[in-house]
C-alpha cells in the first residue's frame, strides 16, 4: 500500500510539472498564433479539436495562461505544486 501511495504522489508531482509546461506552451501558441497556419481559427479550436483536450479544460488552460502573463506568480504556484490548473482558473 505504501508503494502505491508513493507512486501516486510522484505522479501528481509530475502531472503538476506537465501542467506548468502546458501553460507555457499555450502562452507561446497564443502569442505566435501558429495554429492559424495549421488551419485552426482559434487557439481554443486547436487545443480542443486538434489536440483532443476537453472544452472545459481548454477554457481553463487559456484563461490561466493569459492571466499568468500578467501575474507570473500563478504559474510559479503550479510549477511548485502548490495548486493545479483547476484552482487557478477562478
C-alpha positions in Angstrom: 0.0 0.0 0.0 2.9 2.4 0.8 4.4 1.7 -2.7 1.1 2.7 -4.3 0.9 5.8 -2.3 4.5 6.7 -3.3 3.7 6.2 -7.0 0.6 8.3 -6.8 2.4 11.1 -5.0 5.2 11.1 -7.6 2.7 11.0 -10.5 0.9 14.0 -9.0 4.1 15.9 -8.8 4.9 15.1 -12.4 1.4 15.9 -13.5 1.7 19.4 -12.0 5.0 19.9 -13.7 3.4 19.0 -17.0 0.5 21.4 -16.3 3.1 24.2 -15.9 4.8 23.2 -19.2 1.4 23.1 -21.0 0.6 26.6 -19.7 4.0 27.9 -21.1 3.3 26.2 -24.5 -0.2 27.7 -24.5 1.2 31.1 -23.9 3.6 30.7 -26.7 0.9 29.4 -29.1 -1.3 32.3 -28.1 1.5 34.8 -28.8 2.7 33.3 -32.1 -0.8 32.1 -33.4 1.0 29.3 -35.2 -2.3 27.3 -35.2 -3.6 29.6 -37.9 -1.1 28.1 -40.3 -2.5 24.7 -39.4 -6.0 25.7 -40.4 -7.4 26.3 -37.0 -9.4 29.5 -36.5 -8.5 29.9 -32.8 -6.3 28.6 -30.0 -9.4 27.1 -28.4 -10.2 25.1 -31.6 -6.6 24.0 -32.0 -6.4 22.7 -28.4 -9.9 21.2 -28.4 -10.2 19.7 -31.8 -6.6 19.4 -32.8 -5.2 18.1 -29.5 -8.3 16.4 -28.1 -8.4 18.3 -24.9 -11.9 18.8 -23.4 -13.6 22.1 -23.9 -13.7 22.8 -20.2 -10.0 22.1 -19.8 -9.1 24.2 -22.8 -11.2 27.1 -21.4 -9.4 26.8 -18.1 -6.0 26.4 -19.7 -6.3 29.5 -21.9 -7.7 31.6 -19.0 -4.9 30.7 -16.7 -2.2 31.0 -19.4 -3.4 34.5 -20.2 -3.7 35.6 -16.6 -0.3 34.1 -15.8 1.3 36.5 -18.3 0.1 39.4 -16.1 0.6 37.5 -12.8 3.7 35.3 -13.1 3.1 34.0 -9.5 0.2 32.0 -10.8 2.5 29.8 -13.0 5.1 29.6 -10.2 2.4 28.2 -7.9 1.6 25.4 -10.4 5.3 24.7 -11.1 5.9 24.3 -7.3 2.9 22.0 -6.9 1.0 24.4 -4.6 -2.1 24.4 -6.8 -3.4 22.9 -10.0 -4.9 24.4 -13.1 -8.5 23.9 -12.0 -8.0 26.0 -8.8 -6.3 28.9 -10.7 -9.0 29.3 -13.3 -11.2 31.2 -10.8 
